[in-house]
Amino acid sequence: ALRGPPARPLARPVARRAAPRLQADGTSAQPATTAEVGETFDSSFSIVREDACVDAFGQSTYGDLSTYDLAAEPLCSAEVEAMLQRILPALPSVPTGEAAPPLDTAEGGREPRGVYCSRTLNMRSIKCIGYDMDYTLVQYHVAHWEEAAYSYAKQALARLGFPVEALLFTDELVVRGCIVDKRLGNFVHVDRFGYVRRAMHGTRRLSREEVHAAYGRLTVDLRQTGRWEFMNTLFSISEGCLYAQLVEKLDDGSLYTEARPPFNESRCATYEQLHSACNRALFHAHVTSDLKADVLARPEHFVRLDPSLPLTLMDQKDAGKKLVLITNSDWSYTRAMMSYICNQFMPAGQTWRDLFDVVICSARKPSFFSETMPLYEIADESNGMLLERFKLETGKVYCGGHARMVERLFDFEKDELLYVGDHIYTDVNMVKATMRWRTALVVQELEGEVEGLRAGKAERESLQRLLRAKDLFSNVLNHMRTEMVRYEQRTNPTLPLNPTSLLNPTSLLAGSVTISELRADMRRLLATLKQLDSRITPLIDEEGAAVNRYWGYMSRAGHADKSHLMRQIEKYADIYMSRVSNMLKYTPYMYYRNSLQTLAHDQLTIGKRPDQLIASAAELARELEAELD
């Protein structure tokens, strides 16, 4: 149990079960009576009747068959082969659980510096491209920038008496795509349906049972802003790290015992209040501190240079496209950053200003795309003198304004314009929803994600092989269990007659196999499934650890589903990439075509012959035996 404010427990407690017994996936189960389940197996079997038990996939094990016979040994390879040879021919179909991708799915490796397409986009029809600056054109060293923001946020909290001096920044603790549960003080990683797949409280990862207890019947709805906050930009990492560490201090009481005046305990009594304090501290770090002055003083420490960036923009401009810089940063910071990342790579006599037809600073996105705001020209670029204007003109620098002015300047509209940014809500969601411009998202961490997927290929293939074997054995067990129930219905006069018991018995019991032998086979098969689960569970728990040891893959949640972040990217970003210069090799005339979207009923079931299935299962059993030896 985790300690915390009494009014805000971490989660409802997991139900305690007396005398738990192991089931196939290693979780615990309680026996159920015959009246509860309608099945009259002998006393060595039980059926799970508590939905608090969850498996490695976070699914309830309610209704699973279990065994009390802890002495039952897993089937050896020879026994696997013999049993399947005897049983598979008697089954009405060959249960493989295996599926193949559609026939036109291309094979090949992933490209870390690629441009990925969610919705078909013809760049030849794009006449104007707008760019964000921070984390889009300017690629920051995330750890360096966020550590500096974290340090200034700590200073802001320290002035309020928070005991934060000993805290250290950890850039892996939270990632873009996490969602803050402000009610319970948790960070959660959810799938595209809104179900929580991983969660952390403070710096501790919650167990599957704890996740199920807190969120098993809940879907995350980001419209409930009082409880949930989506971390949709890299600028959120420093805030998330600080909040997670302060949650631990709130839980163990040190937030109060180590605090100094003018700390106000009544304003930090809940996880929601603590989140508000962290949010305000990060606001001060970005707006009122010397953070940007530090970046300007040592740009080489904070910024990753990309010599291909200016060439990418020059190619687009030479192809006849209008380029517009639209950033929330102020003019002095914008001028310094753009000069640093571009001028040293420009042709002689040219600067970054030659790349853009219009520059708009202090744009106040997302309001820039949804509201009508006043426009000011920076008439004197050296001292920032402003003059109010009512329309844009090429070659000038402005503050404020709104997106309709860009459309009117070039006489373009809707799908003739493309906006490229890094913020899912501010840069792509709002643009898509209000302006109907085409959109591109820069996901800087995508390169590490793709490399991690490539590095984890062997583990994923091993996991898939184990899952195929589990599916095969589970389906065989299901047929055995059904035969057992039919047998009991036919032979037990105290049970109501089931119409299925009048059918001709299948060959599982019509031949030489006795009911006792079938029960023994089931016990051995359950032991074999338990052995498989002992291999499957750690592979699922550690999947994606090469990318992030806490959260795994950014784009996936659970073993085989997309994350909520990935769903947002696909919904709002027509194309996405790790950096703007990835577009260089595709040329400004590229026709980006989205890949075929597979559906569950698209998948082609692989009809392996029984002898192929038997050979594959026996081979895996031999490998498991070798590991144990």
C-alpha positions in Angstrom: 0.0 0.0 0.0 1.2 3.5 -0.8 0.9 6.3 1.8 -0.8 9.5 0.9 -3.4 12.0 2.0 -6.3 10.1 3.5 -8.8 12.0 1.2 -6.9 10.9 -1.9 -6.0 7.2 -1.7 -3.9 5.8 -4.6 -6.6 3.3 -5.5 -9.2 1.0 -4.0 -7.4 -1.9 -2.4 -7.0 -5.2 -4.3 -9.3 -7.8 -2.9 -7.5 -10.2 -0.5 -8.1 -13.9 -1.1 -7.5 -16.6 1.5 -5.5 -19.7 0.6 -4.7 -18.6 -3.0 -3.8 -21.3 -5.5 -1.7 -20.8 -8.6 -3.3 -20.8 -12.0 -1.7 -21.1 -15.4 -0.5 -17.5 -15.7 0.9 -17.4 -12.1 -1.9 -15.3 -10.6 -4.0 -16.5 -7.7 -7.5 -18.0 -7.7 -10.2 -19.1 -5.3 -12.1 -22.3 -5.7 -15.7 -22.1 -6.8 -18.5 -24.4 -6.0 -20.3 -26.6 -8.4 -23.5 -24.5 -8.0 -21.5 -21.4 -9.0 -20.0 -22.7 -12.2 -22.1 -25.6 -13.4 -19.0 -27.8 -13.9 -18.3 -30.8 -11.8 -14.6 -31.5 -12.2 -12.9 -33.4 -9.5 -11.4 -31.6 -6.5 -8.0 -31.0 -8.2 -9.6 -28.3 -10.5 -11.0 -24.9 -9.7 -12.4 -22.0 -11.7 -11.4 -18.3 -11.0 -14.4 -16.4 -9.8 -12.8 -13.1 -8.8 -12.2 -10.4 -11.5 -9.4 -8.8 -9.4 -7.1 -11.4 -10.9 -5.4 -10.2 -14.1 -3.0 -11.8 -16.5 0.1 -10.4 -18.2 -2.1 -8.5 -20.7 -4.1 -6.8 -18.0 -7.2 -8.9 -18.7 -9.4 -10.5 -16.0 -8.8 -14.2 -15.5 -12.4 -14.7 -14.3 -13.6 -18.1 -15.6 -10.2 -19.5 -16.2 -9.5 -23.1 -15.2 -6.9 -23.7 -12.6 -5.5 -26.7 -10.8 -4.6 -27.4 -7.2 -2.2 -30.2 -8.3 1.0 -28.2 -7.8 3.0 -31.5 -8.3 1.8 -31.7 -12.0 4.8 -31.6 -14.3 4.8 -29.7 -17.6 4.6 -31.9 -20.7 8.0 -32.9 -22.1 8.6 -32.6 -25.8 7.8 -36.3 -26.5 4.5 -36.0 -24.5 3.6 -32.8 -26.3 4.0 -34.6 -29.6 2.1 -37.7 -28.5 -0.8 -35.8 -27.0 -1.3 -33.5 -30.0 -1.1 -36.4 -32.4 -3.8 -38.0 -30.4 -6.0 -35.0 -29.9 -5.7 -32.7 -32.9 -7.4 -35.1 -35.4 -10.4 -35.3 -33.0 -11.0 -31.5 -33.0 -13.5 -29.9 -35.3 -10.9 -27.4 -36.5 -7.2 -26.8 -36.0 -6.9 -24.1 -33.4 -3.7 -22.1 -34.1 -4.5 -18.6 -32.9 -2.0 -17.4 -35.5 -2.6 -14.8 -38.1 -0.7 -13.5 -41.1 -0.5 -9.9 -42.3 -2.3 -9.0 -45.5 -0.7 -10.2 -48.7 0.3 -6.7 -49.9 2.2 -5.8 -46.7 5.7 -4.9 -47.7 8.6 -6.4 -45.9 11.6 -4.3 -45.0 13.3 -2.4 -42.2 12.2 0.8 -40.6 13.9 4.1 -41.4 14.6 6.3 -38.3 14.9 9.4 -40.4 11.8 8.7 -42.5 8.6 10.6 -43.1 5.6 8.6 -42.1 2.2 9.1 -43.6 -1.2 8.9 -41.8 -3.3 10.5 -44.4 -2.3 10.7 -48.1 -0.6 14.1 -48.8 0.4 15.4 -52.2 3.1 18.0 -51.6 2.8 19.2 -55.2 -0.6 20.7 -54.2 0.8 22.5 -51.1 1.5 26.1 -51.9 2.4 27.4 -48.4 4.2 25.8 -45.5 4.1 27.3 -42.0 6.7 26.3 -39.4 6.8 26.4 -35.6 10.2 27.0 -34.2 10.9 25.4 -30.8 11.3 21.6 -31.0 10.4 21.9 -34.7 13.0 23.9 -36.6 15.1 24.2 -33.4 16.0 20.7 -32.1 16.9 20.9 -28.5 19.0 18.5 -26.4 16.0 17.3 -24.4 17.9 16.3 -21.3 19.9 19.6 -21.1 16.9 21.9 -21.8 14.5 20.1 -19.5 17.1 19.8 -16.7 17.6 23.6 -16.9 13.8 24.2 -16.8 13.5 21.7 -13.9 16.2 23.6 -12.0 14.4 27.0 -12.4 11.1 25.4 -11.4 12.8 24.0 -8.2 14.0 27.6 -7.4 10.5 28.9 -7.8 9.2 26.2 -5.4 12.1 26.7 -3.0 11.1 30.3 -2.6 7.7 29.1 -1.4 9.3 26.8 1.2 9.0 23.5 -0.7 11.8 21.0 0.3 13.2 20.4 -3.2 16.9 21.0 -2.8 17.8 17.3 -2.8 15.7 16.4 -5.9 17.5 15.5 -9.1 16.2 15.5 -12.7 15.6 12.2 -14.4 14.7 12.5 -18.1 13.3 8.9 -18.3 10.8 9.2 -15.5 8.0 10.6 -17.7 7.7 10.8 -21.5 5.5 12.5 -24.0 2.3 10.6 -24.3 1.9 10.0 -20.5 -1.3 11.3 -18.9 -1.4 12.7 -15.4 -4.1 11.5 -13.1 -4.3 14.5 -10.8 -6.8 12.8 -8.5 -4.6 9.8 -7.6 -1.2 11.3 -8.3 -0.4 8.8 -11.0 1.1 8.8 -14.5 -0.7 6.5 -16.9 0.0 5.1 -20.3 -3.2 4.3 -22.2 -4.1 2.6 -25.4 -6.2 4.0 -28.3 -9.4 3.0 -26.5 -8.5 4.9 -23.3 -7.7 1.8 -21.2 -4.7 2.1 -18.8 -1.9 -0.3 -19.7 0.9 1.0 -17.5 0.9 3.3 -14.5 3.3 4.8 -12.0 2.8 6.5 -8.7 5.7 8.7 -7.9 8.7 6.9 -9.1 7.3 3.4 -8.6 5.7 1.4 -11.4 2.3 -0.1 -10.3 1.7 -3.8 -10.5 -0.9 -5.2 -12.9 -3.2 -5.9 -9.9 -2.8 -2.3 -8.7 -3.5 -0.9 -12.2 -6.6 -3.2 -12.5 -7.9 -2.1 -9.1 -7.5 1.6 -9.9 -8.5 1.6 -13.6 -9.9 -1.8 -14.5 -13.4 -0.4 -15.4 -12.3 3.1 -16.3 -11.5 4.7 -19.7 -9.5 7.9 -19.6 -11.5 10.9 -21.0 -9.2 13.9 -21.6 -12.2 16.1 -21.7 -12.3 15.7 -18.0 -9.6 18.3 -17.5 -10.1 18.5 -13.8 -8.7 15.0 -13.5 -6.5 14.3 -16.6 -3.7 16.2 -18.3 -2.1 14.9 -21.5 1.6 15.4 -21.7 1.7 16.2 -25.5 5.0 18.1 -25.8 8.6 17.5 -24.7 8.3 20.7 -22.6 6.2 18.7 -20.2 9.0 16.3 -19.2 10.6 18.6 -16.5 7.2 19.3 -15.0 6.2 15.7 -14.9 9.5 14.6 -13.3 9.1 17.3 -10.6 5.5 16.3 -9.9 6.3 12.6 -9.6 9.0 13.3 -7.0 6.8 15.6 -5.0 4.0 13.0 -5.0 6.4 10.8 -3.1 7.2 13.5 -0.6 3.5 14.1 -0.1 3.0 10.4 0.5 5.7 9.9 3.0 5.0 13.2 4.8 8.4 14.8 4.2 6.7 17.5 2.1 5.4 18.9 5.4 8.1 17.9 7.9 10.9 19.4 5.8 9.1 22.5 4.5 10.1 26.0 5.5 8.2 29.3 5.7 6.3 30.6 3.7 5.1 27.1 2.8 1.3 26.8 2.9 0.3 23.3 3.8 -3.4 23.9 3.1 -2.6 24.6 -0.5 -0.7 21.3 -1.0 -3.0 18.8 0.8 -4.1 16.9 -2.3 -2.5 15.6 -5.5 -4.5 18.1 -7.6 -3.1 21.0 -5.5 0.4 19.7 -5.8 0.0 19.5 -9.6 -1.1 23.1 -9.7 2.0 24.2 -7.8 4.3 22.3 -10.2 2.5 23.8 -13.2 2.9 27.3 -11.9 6.6 26.7 -11.1 7.2 25.5 -14.7 5.4 28.6 -16.0 7.7 30.8 -14.1 10.7 28.8 -15.3 9.7 29.4 -19.0 8.4 33.0 -18.7 10.1 34.9 -15.9 13.4 33.1 -15.2 16.8 33.3 -17.0 16.2 30.1 -18.8 16.2 31.5 -22.3 19.1 33.8 -21.4 21.1 30.7 -20.5 20.2 29.1 -23.9 21.3 32.2 -25.8 24.6 32.3 -23.8 25.4 28.6 -24.5 23.4 27.5 -27.6 25.9 24.7 -28.3 24.9 23.1 -25.0 21.1 23.2 -25.6 20.7 23.0 -29.3 21.4 20.1 -31.8 22.6 21.6 -35.1 21.3 20.1 -38.4 23.2 21.2 -41.5 20.5 19.7 -43.7 17.7 21.9 -42.3 18.5 25.1 -44.4 18.9 23.1 -47.6 15.5 21.5 -46.9 13.9 24.9 -46.6 15.7 26.3 -49.6 14.5 23.3 -51.7 10.9 24.1 -50.7 11.3 27.8 -51.4 12.9 27.1 -54.8 10.0 24.8 -55.7 7.7 27.8 -55.5 6.3 27.3 -52.0 5.7 30.2 -49.6 7.4 29.7 -46.2 6.0 31.3 -43.0 7.5 31.1 -39.5 4.8 31.1 -36.9 6.1 30.8 -33.3 5.1 31.7 -29.8 8.6 32.8 -28.9 9.5 36.5 -28.8 11.4 38.3 -31.5 14.8 38.5 -29.8 14.9 34.9 -28.9 13.6 33.8 -32.4 16.2 35.9 -34.2 19.0 34.5 -32.1 17.9 30.9 -32.4 17.2 31.0 -36.1 20.5 32.7 -36.8 22.4 30.0 -34.8 20.8 27.0 -36.5 20.7 28.4 -40.1 23.2 31.2 -40.9 26.4 29.1 -40.7 24.9 26.7 -43.3 23.5 29.3 -45.7 25.1 30.3 -49.0 27.4 33.3 -48.9 25.5 36.6 -48.5 22.3 34.9 -47.3 20.7 34.5 -43.8 17.8 32.7 -42.4 15.5 35.6 -43.2 15.9 34.8 -46.9 14.2 31.5 -46.3 10.9 32.9 -45.1 8.4 35.1 -46.8 6.8 36.2 -43.5 7.9 35.8 -39.8 5.3 35.9 -37.1 6.5 35.9 -33.4 4.5 36.0 -30.2 1.7 34.3 -32.2 -0.2 33.2 -29.1 -1.0 29.8 -30.5 -3.5 28.1 -30.3 -5.5 31.3 -30.3 -3.7 32.3 -33.5 -5.7 29.6 -35.4 -9.0 30.1 -33.7 -9.5 33.8 -32.8 -9.1 37.2 -34.4 -6.3 39.1 -32.7 -4.5 42.4 -33.5 -1.4 42.5 -35.6 1.8 44.5 -35.0 4.8 44.9 -37.2 8.2 45.0 -35.7 9.2 48.2 -37.4 12.6 48.5 -35.8 14.1 45.0 -35.5 17.0 46.2 -33.3 14.9 47.6 -30.5 11.5 45.9 -31.2 9.4 49.0 -31.8 5.9 47.9 -32.8 3.4 49.5 -35.2 -0.2 48.3 -35.5 -1.0 46.8 -38.9 -4.2 45.3 -40.5 -2.7 43.0 -43.0 0.5 41.0 -43.6 3.2 42.0 -46.2 6.0 39.7 -47.4 9.5 40.3 -46.1 8.4 41.7 -42.8 8.4 40.5 -39.1 5.2 40.7 -37.1 3.8 40.0 -33.6 0.3 38.5 -33.1 -2.3 38.4 -35.9 -4.2 35.4 -36.9 -4.2 32.6 -39.4 -6.8 34.1 -41.8 -4.3 36.9 -42.5 -1.8 34.3 -43.8 -4.5 32.9 -46.1 -5.4 36.4 -47.4 -1.8 37.4 -48.0 -1.1 34.6 -50.4 -4.7 33.9 -51.5 -4.5 30.3 -50.4 -6.9 28.4 -48.2 -7.5 25.1 -46.4 -5.7 22.2 -48.0 -3.3 24.4 -49.9 -1.4 25.2 -46.7 0.6 22.8 -44.5 1.6 23.6 -40.9 4.5 21.8 -39.2 4.9 21.8 -35.5 5.7 19.6 -32.4 2.7 20.2 -30.2 -0.2 17.8 -30.8 -2.9 20.2 -29.6 -1.5 23.7 -30.3 0.1 22.9 -33.7 -1.9 20.1 -35.3 -5.2 19.5 -33.5 -6.3 23.2 -33.6 -5.0 23.7 -37.1 -6.9 20.7 -38.4 -10.1 21.5 -36.4 -10.4 25.3 -37.1 -8.5 26.0 -40.4 -8.6 22.6 -42.2 -5.0 23.1 -43.1 -2.9 20.0 -43.8 -0.6 19.1 -40.8 2.8 17.6 -40.1 4.1 16.7 -36.6 7.7 16.6 -35.6 8.3 13.9 -33.0 11.9 14.3 -32.0 12.1 11.1 -30.0 10.8 9.0 -32.9 14.4 8.1 -34.0 15.0 6.4 -30.7 11.6 4.7 -30.9 12.4 3.3 -34.4 15.8 2.1 -33.3 14.3 0.5 -30.2 11.8 -1.3 -32.4 14.6 -2.6 -34.5 16.7 -3.7 -31.5 13.7 -5.4 -30.0 12.9 -7.5 -33.1 14.3 -10.7 -31.7 12.5 -10.4 -28.4 9.2 -9.7 -30.2 9.6 -12.7 -32.4 10.4 -14.9 -29.4 7.3 -13.5 -27.7 5.1 -14.2 -30.7 6.4 -17.8 -30.9 5.5 -18.3 -27.2 2.1 -16.8 -27.7 1.4 -19.0 -30.6 2.2 -22.1 -28.5 0.1 -20.7 -25.7 -2.8 -20.2 -28.1 -2.5 -23.8 -29.4 -2.3 -25.4 -25.9 -5.1 -23.1 -24.6 -7.4 -24.0 -27.5 -6.7 -27.7 -27.0 -7.4 -27.3 -23.3 -10.7 -25.5 -24.1 -11.9 -28.5 -26.2 -10.9 -30.9 -23.4 -12.8 -28.8 -20.9 -15.9 -28.8 -23.1 -15.7 -32.6 -23.4 -15.4 -32.8 -19.7 -18.5 -30.7 -19.2 -20.4 -32.8 -21.8 -19.4 -36.0 -20.1 -20.5 -34.7 -16.7 -23.9 -33.7 -18.2 -24.4 -37.2 -19.6 -23.3 -39.1 -16.5 -24.5 -37.0 -13.5 -28.2 -37.4 -12.9 -28.3 -34.5 -10.4 -27.5 -32.0 -13.1 -30.2 -30.6 -15.5 -29.9 -32.2 -18.9 -28.1 -30.0 -21.5 -29.2 -30.5 -25.1 -25.5 -30.7 -26.2 -25.2 -33.9 -24.1 -27.6 -35.6 -26.6 -25.1 -35.2 -29.4 -22.9 -38.0 -30.5 -19.8 -38.0 -28.3 -16.6 -36.8 -30.1 -13.7 -39.1 -30.5 -11.9 -37.6 -27.5 -13.9 -39.9 -25.3 -15.3 -42.3 -27.9 -12.0 -44.0 -28.3 -9.6 -45.5 -25.8 -9.1 -42.3 -23.7 -10.8 -42.6 -20.3 -12.2 -39.7 -18.3 -9.3 -40.1 -15.7 -6.7 -39.9 -18.5 -8.4 -36.8 -19.9 -8.3 -35.2 -16.4 -4.6 -36.1 -16.1 -3.8 -34.6 -19.5 -5.6 -31.4 -18.5 -3.6 -31.1 -15.3 -0.3 -31.6 -17.3 -1.5 -29.1 -19.9 -2.2 -26.5 -17.3 1.3 -27.0 -15.9 2.7 -26.5 -19.4 0.7 -23.3 -19.8 2.0 -22.1 -16.5 5.5 -22.8 -17.7 4.8 -20.8 -20.9 3.4 -17.9 -18.9 6.5 -17.7 -16.8 8.4 -16.9 -20.0 5.7 -14.7 -21.6 5.1 -12.4 -18.6 8.6 -10.9 -18.2 8.8 -10.4 -22.0 5.6 -8.3 -21.9 6.6 -6.4 -18.8 10.0 -5.5 -20.2 8.9 -4.8 -23.8 10.4 -1.6 -25.0 12.8 -1.2 -22.1 15.5 -0.3 -24.6 13.5 2.8 -25.4 12.4 3.7 -21.9 12.8 1.4 -18.8 9.6 2.8 -17.2 7.2 3.2 -20.2 8.6 1.1 -23.0 7.6 2.1 -26.5 6.0 5.6 -27.0 3.8 4.4 -29.8 2.5 1.3 -28.2 0.4 0.5 -25.1 0.0 -3.1 -24.0 1.6 -5.7 -26.2 -0.3 -5.4 -29.5 -2.1 -2.1 -29.5 -1.4 1.6 -30.3 -1.0 4.1 -27.6 -3.3 7.1 -27.1 -0.5 9.3 -28.3 -0.1 7.3 -31.5 -3.9 7.5 -32.1 -3.7 11.3 -31.7 -0.8 11.5 -34.1 -2.7 9.4 -36.7 -5.9 11.4 -36.2 -4.5 14.9 -36.5 -1.1 14.7 -38.3 -1.2 13.9 -42.0 2.5 13.1 -41.9 5.0 12.9 -39.0 8.8 12.7 -38.7 11.6 13.1 -36.2 13.0 16.3 -37.7 12.1 18.7 -40.6 15.2 17.8 -42.6 13.8 14.3 -43.0 11.8 15.7 -45.9 15.0 16.6 -47.8 15.4 13.2 -49.5 11.7 13.0 -50.5 11.9 16.4 -52.4 9.2 19.1 -52.2 7.2 17.3 -54.8 6.7 14.1 -52.9 3.3 12.3 -52.9 3.0 10.8 -49.5 0.6 7.9 -49.5 -0.6 6.2 -46.3 -0.1 2.5 -45.9 -2.9 0.0 -46.0 -4.8 0.1 -42.7 -5.4 -3.5 -41.6 -8.5 -4.6 -39.9 -9.1 -7.6 -37.7 -11.1 -9.4 -40.5 -8.3 -8.5 -43.0 -6.0 -10.9 -41.4 -5.5 -14.3 -43.2 -5.7 -17.2 -40.8 -2.8 -19.5 -41.4 -4.2 -23.0 -42.0 -1.2 -25.1 -40.8 -1.5 -28.8 -41.1 -1.7 -30.7 -37.7 1.7 -32.3 -38.4 3.2 -28.8 -38.7 1.6 -27.6 -35.5 2.8 -30.7 -33.7 6.4 -30.3 -34.9 6.5 -26.6 -33.9 5.1 -27.2 -30.4 7.4 -30.1 -29.8 10.4 -28.1 -30.9 9.5 -25.3 -28.5 9.1 -27.9 -25.7 12.6 -29.2 -26.4 14.0 -25.7 -26.1 12.3 -25.2 -22.8 13.7 -28.5 -21.5 17.2 -27.5 -22.6 17.0 -24.2 -20.7 15.9 -26.0 -17.5 18.8 -28.5 -17.9 
